[in-house]
Every structure is written in structure tokens, then in C-alpha cells.
Amino acid sequence: MSIFTDIQIKLCSEDKKKKKPPDEELVFGKTFTDHMFFMEYKDEKWSDPKIIPYQSFEMDPATAVFHYGQEIFEGMKAFRHPDDTIHLFRPYENAERFNLSADRMSMVKINKDLFVTAIKELIRVDNEWAPRAPGTTLYIRPTMIASEVALGVHPSLEYYFYIILAPVGPYFKEGFKPTKAYVANANVRAAPGGTGEAKTGGNYAATLHEARIAQSKGYPQVIWLDAVEKKYVEEASAMNIMFVINNEIYTPPLDGTILRGITRKSVLELATNLGYKIHEEQLDINKVVNEIETGECSEAFFVGTAASITPVSEILYKEKEYKINDGQIGKITQHLYDELTGIQFGKKHDRFNWMIKIK
């Protein structure tokens, strides 16, 4: 876990540089910058950290990641501020969570300072890729995969750690607009004692079947229930969830089956600072939908890095539709969204010292 003082940089030649699309045409996760960070764990040590031209890997068919699923990643964003500087949002929180995922997946940890330094240096190299149009950001994807070439169920002895960058538009093409969610009441995403808390690819693969069912019914998002009683709300497929009940904010607790969302943590801290009362407790979906019907639950919203805060306008549970706040964005949801994104984009005072300046 030692930190390196020097990161080698090999720049992409001018003739190999990609054409940057206009900011207004950016979509999520389709465009990548000219460079990437890479280092390898071998012989019980990390070595040769470097920034190189963005490139493909050539991997043996017997590489461990393909067979045993040892893979973790993070989702982060860099924001360009009005003075044209670029800032990271709470990167050490991501570094900490990355190592929690590594520990659960029996992988090697990364020094947190190196993790953040590598991101900073990569963004300095590709700083012009950070978009400037309203609502656009530079998405950051640190990833670790098992790279040992061997069959047999055991923790890999070798790993690749790499970081790629993607200039992105809004996660949902419609932007900050209400979305609809389908409650999965047959299949489950994660069970107690499993890997639900780790940010690993298998957890997302487990959501795809229900996501397809939800989309066929006209619901873009899925809300997952617990694996034991199948009645307690947990999270969405790629985001945490919160409800406003009697003007107070409720969200499921971190019990090992849901992701420790950085945005979740930030929204709870922000909401407390703004004077809202917070509850982290089990939420029975039957009680929640009843409170939606009575009007006691007046708002619901997803929180996550990719989409920030996303209002929920309607829930489908056991083939019955429950409309929230007449399909409109609630006042508390709007307030939290304005405050959070205002801090992230440098339009409001960062009273929490969440933002770290790169350039």
C-alpha cells in the first residue's frame, strides 16, 4: 500500500487524439478521453504507475476476472466551476469505499493518497475534456480487475488498477425530471452477508433481469426489497433512495446489503444542516405505499453520483400504481438538489469543504 512519488506520463501523439464532441451533444458513458491511468499488482507489490494513451487490454481467455468475478469500481465526477477551475467531489470518500469493496472481494487495497493523486494527474493531462456546458461533468471510473491467468477458485495474485475519464451529459437524457419506479417483489439484488455493500460488477448484473421487466411496463427504474422478508425497501439498481414522510426524510439504513453512497451521505449531511429531520430506518414497502395514498409520503427521490438527485413521480407495486405529489417535483427534493449541485458546480459556498481543486 505504499505511495509512489512519481507517476510516469506518456502523452498521446497529436495525430492519435480524439475529436471532442460539442458539450451539448454529450450523452452518458459513450465518449472517453485521450489518456488513462494504469498500474499493475504483481509479486506482492504495486508498481509502475503511469498515465498512457487510452487503449485496449489484451487478456488471456483464462484471466481470473472472466471466471470468478473479482472486479470493483468507483463512480466519481469532476466539476468545472465558473472560474474555469476543475474540482473533485469528496474523492477520499470514494477511495475509502474502493478499499472496502476490495476487502470484501479479497482484492488488494490501494493507498488512498495514490488513488486521489492519480485521478488529479490524469485530469490535469486531459483537463480540456472537462466540459463547460450547464449540467455536464467529467465522469471518473477507477477500476480494479483480477489479472492472473489461472483457473481455480482462489483470490487472484495479480491485478490491474486503471482509471478512465468520460465527459458526460445528464445521466437521464431528460435531466432533472421525475422518473417512475417499479418495485421488484420476486427477485432480490443482495442478501445479508453477501456482497451487496461492495461496488462490484456482479451486483449490477443481478439487477438487469428485473430492469428489463420494469422497462417493459414503462418504468425506467427498479426499487429493490430485502432478501429475507421481501418487504423492506433497500435501494434502486444504481442509486440509494429517500422518502419525505410528514416533511421528514427517511432512508434505509446501511446494513451491509446496500451501497454506502457518497451522494447519500452528502445529502443526509446537507439535509441535517438545512434543518430537516433525518431517519435511517427500515421502511416497509406496504406502509410506504399506504402513506403515498394518504399523502403523508409527499416526495421520493433517488440519490447517486451519476444522476445526483432524481425525483420519483410514481411507484408500481404488485401491479398497482401509486402517484407521488401528483407527479411533480417536491419542495424538499428541489431544495436539496439546488443546494447539492450548487456546491458541486461552484455556484454556492462549500461550507462542508467537500470540493478539492485540481486546476
N, C-alpha and C positions, 0 to 999 in steps of 0.2 A: 504493500500500500504506500510505498514511498512516492514522493512527488518529484517530477523532473523539472529542472530549472530551464531547460531549453526544449522548444518544440521546433523540429526541422520544418521548413516551409519550401515546398516545390510548387511554383506557380504554373498555372495553365498557360500555354502559349496563346498569343493573341488570336491566331487562326483557329484555335480549338474552342474559344469562348462561345458560349451560347447566346442566342439573341433573346434579350429580355422582353417579355410581353408587356404591353401597357398595363399599368396598375388596374385600370378599370376592367380589364379582361381576365384578371386573375380568378381562378377557382381554387378550391381547397385540395392540396396534395397532388397536383399534376405537374408542377414546374419545380425544378431543382437548380441550385446554384452551381457555380463552376468548380467549387472545391469541397473537400470533405476532410474530416479528421480521422486518423486511423492509428491504432496501436495493437500489439499482439501480446497475449499472455502465453508464455512457453517456458519450460524448465523452471517453473515455480516463480516466475517474475514477469512483470510488465516491462516492455522495452520498446525503444524506437518510436516515440510519439511523433507524429508528423501530420502536416497538412499537405494534401496532394490533390491533383485534379480529380474531380468526381469521376468515378469509374466503377465497373462491374467487378464482382469477385468470380474467380474460377474455383469451384469447390468440387471435391471428390464426392461421388454418389453415396459413399459410406460416412460422410461427415455427420457427426453426432446430432447437430441441431435438426437435421431432417428426420431423424428416427426417434429421438427421445425428448424433443421439445424444450431443451434448455435455451431459453431466449427471453430477454427482458428489454424493456424500452421505457423512455420517458417522452412526454409531450410538453413542450415549453414554447414560449413566444418572446420575441424581441419587438419592442415598440419604438417607432420613430416619433420623437417629440417635436413640438412646434419650432424649436431652435435647431432642428435637423440632427440632433444627437440621437443615439440609439441606446435603449435601456432594456435590461433584463428584469423580469418579474420574479422575485424570490427564488433565484436559482439554487441556493443552498438547500432549500426545502426539497427541490427535485433531486439533488444529489443524495440527500438523506433517504428519500423514498427509493431511489435506484438501488441503494445498498441494502435496504430492507427486502426488496424484491430479489436481489442477488442471494441474500442469505437464505430466503425461503426456497429458492430454486437450486441451492447447493452450488452456486457460482462464486467467482472471485469478486471481492469488493474493489471499488475504485476510490482512490484518495479524493475527498470532496473538493479540495482546492484545485487539484488537477482537472477534475470534471468541469468546474466553472471556468478555469483558465483556458482550457481547450475550446470551450464554447466562445469565450471572448475573442480569442485569437482567430478563430475561424470566421467570426462575424467581422472582425477588423479586415480580414483579407477580402471578404465578399460583401463589404458594407454597402456597396451601391445596389445590391439586390434587395435591401430592406425597402419595401415600398413606402410611398408617401401619401397615397390617396386615402381619404377617410375610410375607416373600417378595415384597412389592410394591415397585415403584420408579417413578420418573418417567423415562420414556424420552425422549431428546432426538434430534431429527433435523435437523441442519444440512444444507442442500441448496443447490446452485448449478445453474442451468439456463441454456442459451443462449436469449436472448430476442429476438435480432434477427429482424426479419421480412424474410426474403430466401431465395430458392432459389439453390443453387450451393454446391459443396463448398469451404468455407473456414472457418477459425475465426470464430466469431461476434464481432461488435464490441460486443455488448451482453449483459448478464447480469442475472439476478435471483439474489440470495442471500437465503435465508429460513431461519428456524428454527421448528419446531413442537414441541410437547410432548404426550406421551401418558402418562397414568397407566396402568400395566400390572401384570398379574399375571404368573406364570411364563410363559416363552416356550413351554415344553411344559406342557400343562394338568396332566399328572401330576407336575410338579415335578422334584425331583432323583431321578430313577429311571433305570435303564438303558434304553437305546434300541438298536435294531437298524439296521445299515447295509449297503447294497448297493454293491458295487464296480462302477463304470461302466467296462467294458473295451472298449467300442466307440466311443462318442463321447468328446470331451475338452472341458474347460472353458476352458483357456487354453494358448497356445503360447509358447515363448521369443521374446522381442521384441515380444509382444503387450501387451494392456492388463490382463493378469491381476492385476498388483500394484495397479492403481488400483481405488478403491471407486466403480465406475461401474455404472449400471443394466444395461448390456449384458452384463456378466459374470454377472449373476444370471439374466438372460433365457436365457443359454446353458445353464443348469443345469435348466431346467424340464422339458425332454423326458425326460431320464433320471430326474428326480424322479418323474414320473408313472409310468414303468416300475417304479421301485423300490416305490412305494406300491402298485401293483397286485400286487406279490409279497409285500406285508406288511412292507416295510422303509421306515420313515419318513425315513431319511437316506441320502445318497449320498456315497461316498468316490471322489474323482477321482484318476486316474493321469496321468502326464506325457504330453505330446502326441507325443513323439519315439519312445520305445520302448514306451510304454503298459505300463509295469511298475513305475514308481516312484510311491509314494504322494505325493500333494500336499496336498489338504485336503478338507473337506466343502464342500457348496454354500454355506454361510454361516458356517462355523467352521473354525478350524485343528484339527489332530488330533495326539495324542500317544499313545505306547505305552510300557508298562512291560515291559522285557525284562530278565530276570535282576536285577530290583529296581533297574534304572537307567532313566531317562526318555529316550526317543528321539522326535525330531520332525523333519520335513523342513526343509531349510534355506531361507532366503529367497533365492531365485534369480531373482526377477522375475516368476514366474508365480503366486505365491500372495500373499495379503494379509498385510501387516505388522500382524498382530493386536495390539492393545493388551493384550488379555487374555493372548494367547500370550506376549508379552514379560514381562508381570507374573508369570505362572505360572512361567516359567523363572527369573526373578529370585528369586521366592519359594522355589521348589524348591531352588535353589542355597543360599539362606540356611538352609534347613531341613536341609541336609546331603546332599541327593540328587545323584547324578552325572548330568549332562546331556550328551546327544549331539545335535547338529544335523547330520544327515547323510542322504543318500539312503537310502530304505527300499524294498527290492524287495518288492512285494506277495507274491510267491511264497515268499520267505523268511519274511515276517511270518506268513502263514497256517500255514506249517510250524512256526514257533515257537509259534503258538497251539495246534497239535495236540500238541506235545511238552510244553507247559506252561511253556516258557521265557518266552513272552509271556503274562503273567498279568493284564494290565489294558490297556484302551484308553479314551481319553476325548477328547471334543471340547471346545474352549475358544473362547469368544466373548462379546462384550458381552451379546447378547440372552439367552443361556442360561447364562452363566457357565461352569460345568464340567458336562459331561454324560457319564456313563459309557456305554460301548458294551458291550453284552452278547453281541452276535452279529454276524458278518460273513458276507455271502453273496458268494462269488466264483466265477464260472463255474459257477453252479448248485449249488455245494457250500456247506453251512452250517458255520461254524466258531464254536463257542460259547466265549466267553471267561469264565474264572473261574466256570464253572458258572452264568453269568447273574447273578452277584452283584456288588455294588459293591466294588471293591478297596480295600485299606487306604490305599494311596498316593493314589488318587483322592479318597477320603473326607477324608484329611488335608489335601490341597491345597484342596479345596472349603471345608472348615471354616475354614481359615486365610484364604483369599481373601475369602469372604463375611463373615467375622468382621471383617476390616479395613473392608470396604466399608460394612457396616451399623453400624460404630462399636462393635462388641462386643469387639474385640481391639485391642491397641495398634498404631497405624500407624507401625511402625518405619521405613518407607520414605518417609514424608511424601507419600503418594500422594493423600490426600484434601484437597480445598480447600473450606473452609467458605463457604457462601453467606449463611446467615441464622442 
